[in-house]
Amino acid sequence: MTETVTVERWPVPVAYEPYRDPEEFIVEWTDRIWVRRGVGLIRDNYAADAVVHGAYGTSRGVEPVVRSTLTKIAAYPDRVGQAEDVVWERRGDDAFLSSHRIYSTGTHTGISAYGPPTHRSFSSRTIATCLYRRGVMEYEWVIRDEYAVVAQLGLDPDAVARELAFPGWPDRDPLPDVLTAGETGPRPDLHRAECEHALGLIERVWNQRMFDEVTDFVARDVTSDISRDRTLTRPDGYQRGLLELLAPVPDGRFEIRDVVAHESGPHGGVRVGVVWWLDGTYCGAPAYGPTTGTPVRLLGSSQFLFRDGRIVREWRVYDELSIMAQIARARGDEPS
């Protein structure tokens, strides 16, 4: 008996032409730019006034994206970014929002932002959440786990953090109901049960610290992939990962800025992607050196996979170097 797979699309393919759906659009454009090295194609793929939020600040315009892509490819010329999943949803008749999870591997054989080649290999995960309208990227959050890269290259994360420029991010307006309209605009009312379930986990367990309620949201055999290329299992492991993230910023609060949901048989069913900020004070566990009592902000993204109404896997990407850079600035640490 042939399994029926739900296909979510809309009649006018102008949002993702000439490809068959947004997933193929995202994967093929990424391959053309990063693997085949058509770096100049970024000027066709990104709007001239595109807004890009990253772990260390916000850029505007296409040329900063061209420059950063070129230098990263030169530093890791054998880098391959494997597309793990693209969670997408329609945003009006001519646009879509996508949450693209990528697992990258490569070797540091060129000069990078971290210095001369170490000739060591790395693997790390990225989640890029992008709003495309008529085939052009207008708004993006891109989070890479650079701490994992730095550690695998044999470099000192503290020294690297002291060198990082940190322009910061613009202020954010509050969102009254992220399930109705995220930062990128109104969203369809699809997979509401799973979306509410994911946001309930973040509010009850992450924000209200009701760690004992984690089993109300996740399956017994849950797997949690977190920073530094680590994987934790079962509810107990899920709790430990959250406790470790929050211990340095015990007053931290997560704010969701956008949600994307999609069902696809090849990817295991319903997946929900969220973009979040963590705002808090470095006043708890001295995980990054002596505490400063100063505010820190962390940009992150998660993808949740559902099965039988429970979360069976979360991929959570954030960059601890971002927190370390803010703490170094607060201390007035000089570059080494």
Secondary structure, 3 states (H helix, E strand, C coil): CCCCCCCCCCCCHHHCCCCCCHHHHHHHHHHHHHHCCCHHHHHHHEEEEEEEEECCEEEECCHHHHHHHHHHHHHCCCCEEEEEEEEEEECCCCEEEEEEEEEEEEECCCCECCECCCCCEEEEEEEEEEEEECCEEEEEEEEECHHHHHHHCCCCHHHHHHHCCCCECCCCCCCCCCCCEECCEECCCCCHHHHHHHHHHHHHHHHCCCHHHHHHCEEEEEEEEECCCEEEEHHHHHHHHHHHHHCCCCCCEEEEEEEEEEEEHHHCEEEEEEEEEEEEECCCCCCCCCCCCCEEEEEEEEEEEEECCEEEEEEEEECHHHHHHHHHHHHCCCCC
